[in-house]
Amino acid sequence: MSAETATKPPTILQKIYAQRRQDVEAAKATPGTRPDELETYLEMGLAPSLTPFVSRLKSNPLTSTTSPSLSLMAEIKRASPSKGDIAPLVNPAQQALLYARSGASVISVLTEPTWFKGSLVDMHLVRRAIDALPNRPAVLRKDFIFCEYQIAEARLWGADTVLLIVAMLTQEELQRLYAYSLRLGMEPLVEVNNAAEMRRALEIGAQVIGVNNRNLHDFSVDMGTTTALADMAREMDVVLCALSGIQDPADVMLYKEQGVNAVLVGESLMRAHDTGTFIKELLGWPDA
């Protein structure tokens, strides 16, 4: 390691990753949530039923019309490293019901506690709130996942899918965690930010790839990131999603023209004064 590398300050992603490793070690050491106990709970069949992520993501209020739209992955986000508090007092269960009734195909729940102020309890309450709805949205655990333990947690607490961030995983780790998630019945959302990461996601056979317009090392946003990578997935059997920075109908229309299938929207939804109206206008959906 060079002196320059040794003294280079950690990126935001590296800071979050280091903290999450500590968090997970603490959870593993806690009676009731030790790894062997989670495995026993799974073997007992205590994990709730699943909504198929891929098929649900392909379904939205305009799917069966002559003018299909992109699907919405609606996010519950209390805060972020770049923006600080966004909606720290949000009721995740109420927000999830609002998203579901407004046509969201997926509800993404931040469960990282330090920078995003989320929790597994938030995700569990989201799942409970929407569980009885017909054709309910899939629930995504959005976190910084680096081990099987976190995927087992997600499955037991009610997630239908998990986020795997290529930038923070070796290829061996990515393949292993992808395979483990599939064994638990969950097709993951695999997140990429550049061409090399896109190739890695395609190499493991990911069915759902999200292009993050936000660089997780410095949290800068470049809306052209999805545009630059869309062609790489165009001929593949992949559901392509645009993540981060989507704010208005022009963003959605551009991505639709480029073959994107879904958009993930968080901050704009959390700050909207009339969430239902904002969603309809953003996606071009008619009134119910």
WONORLIN-V382183 format. One record per backbone hydrogen bond with DSSP energy under -0.5 kcal/mol. CO is the residue of the C=O (numbers start at 1). NH is the residue of the N-H. E is the energy in kcal/mol with one decimal. If there is no record, write none. Layout:
CO&NH&E, CO&NH&E
//
This chain:
2&6&-2.5, 3&7&-1.7, 4&8&-0.7, 5&8&-0.6, 11&15&-2.1, 12&16&-2.5, 13&17&-2.7, 14&18&-2.2, 15&19&-2.1, 16&20&-2.8, 17&21&-2.0, 18&22&-1.4, 19&23&-2.5, 20&24&-2.8, 21&25&-2.1, 22&26&-2.1, 23&27&-2.2, 24&28&-2.7, 25&29&-1.3, 27&30&-1.2, 30&33&-2.4, 34&37&-0.6, 34&38&-2.2, 35&39&-2.2, 36&40&-1.8, 37&41&-2.5, 38&42&-2.2, 39&43&-2.4, 40&44&-1.9, 41&46&-2.2, 42&45&-1.4, 50&52&-0.5, 52&56&-1.9, 53&57&-2.4, 54&58&-1.4, 56&59&-1.2, 60&63&-2.1, 62&65&-1.6, 71&263&-2.3, 72&74&-0.7, 72&105&-2.2, 72&106&-1.7, 73&265&-2.3, 74&108&-2.4, 75&77&-0.7, 76&110&-1.8, 78&86&-3.0, 78&87&-2.4, 80&84&-2.1, 84&80&-1.6, 87&90&-1.8, 90&92&-0.8, 91&95&-2.5, 92&96&-2.2, 93&97&-2.0, 94&98&-2.1, 95&99&-2.4, 96&100&-2.9, 97&101&-2.6, 98&102&-0.9, 99&102&-0.6, 99&104&-2.2, 100&103&-1.3, 105&138&-2.3, 106&74&-2.5, 106&108&-0.6, 107&140&-2.6, 108&76&-3.0, 108&110&-0.5, 109&142&-2.3, 110&119&-0.8, 112&118&-2.8, 116&78&-0.7, 116&79&-0.9, 119&123&-1.5, 120&124&-2.6, 121&125&-2.6, 122&126&-2.1, 123&127&-2.4, 124&128&-2.4, 125&129&-2.3, 126&130&-1.6, 127&131&-1.2, 130&133&-1.8, 133&136&-1.0, 138&107&-3.0, 138&140&-0.5, 139&160&-3.2, 139&161&-1.5, 140&109&-2.6, 140&142&-0.9, 141&143&-0.8, 141&163&-1.6, 142&111&-1.9, 143&145&-1.0, 147&150&-0.7, 147&151&-0.9, 148&152&-2.5, 149&153&-2.4, 150&154&-2.2, 151&155&-2.3, 152&156&-2.3, 153&157&-2.3, 154&159&-2.9, 155&158&-0.7, 161&141&-2.4, 162&189&-2.7, 163&165&-0.5, 164&166&-0.7, 164&191&-2.9, 165&168&-1.4, 166&169&-1.7, 170&174&-2.7, 171&175&-2.5, 172&176&-2.4, 173&177&-2.9, 174&178&-2.3, 175&179&-2.3, 176&180&-2.2, 177&181&-2.4, 178&182&-2.1, 179&183&-2.0, 180&184&-1.3, 181&186&-2.6, 182&185&-1.9, 185&187&-0.6, 186&188&-0.6, 188&190&-0.6, 188&208&-0.5, 189&164&-2.7, 189&191&-0.6, 190&210&-2.5, 191&166&-2.2, 192&212&-2.9, 194&198&-2.2, 195&199&-2.3, 196&200&-1.7, 197&201&-2.3, 198&202&-2.5, 199&203&-2.0, 200&204&-1.2, 201&206&-1.9, 202&205&-1.0, 207&239&-3.3, 208&190&-2.4, 209&211&-0.5, 209&241&-2.7, 210&192&-2.7, 210&212&-0.8, 211&213&-0.7, 211&243&-2.8, 213&215&-0.5, 213&222&-2.9, 214&216&-0.7, 215&218&-0.6, 215&219&-3.2, 216&13&-0.8, 217&12&-2.1, 220&215&-2.9, 222&225&-2.2, 223&227&-0.6, 224&228&-2.5, 225&229&-1.3, 226&230&-1.7, 229&232&-1.1, 229&233&-0.6, 230&233&-1.2, 230&234&-0.7, 231&234&-0.6, 231&235&-0.5, 233&236&-1.3, 236&238&-2.0, 238&240&-0.8, 239&209&-2.2, 240&261&-3.0, 240&262&-1.4, 241&211&-3.2, 241&243&-0.5, 242&264&-2.8, 243&213&-3.1, 248&251&-0.9, 248&252&-1.4, 249&253&-2.8, 250&254&-2.2, 251&255&-2.0, 252&256&-2.3, 253&257&-2.1, 254&258&-1.0, 255&260&-2.5, 256&259&-1.5, 261&71&-2.3, 262&242&-2.5, 263&73&-3.0, 263&265&-0.6, 264&244&-0.9, 265&75&-2.6, 266&270&-2.5, 267&271&-1.9, 268&272&-0.7, 269&272&-0.6, 274&278&-2.5, 275&279&-2.4, 276&280&-2.0, 277&281&-2.5, 278&282&-2.5, 279&283&-2.5, 280&284&-1.4, 280&285&-1.7
//
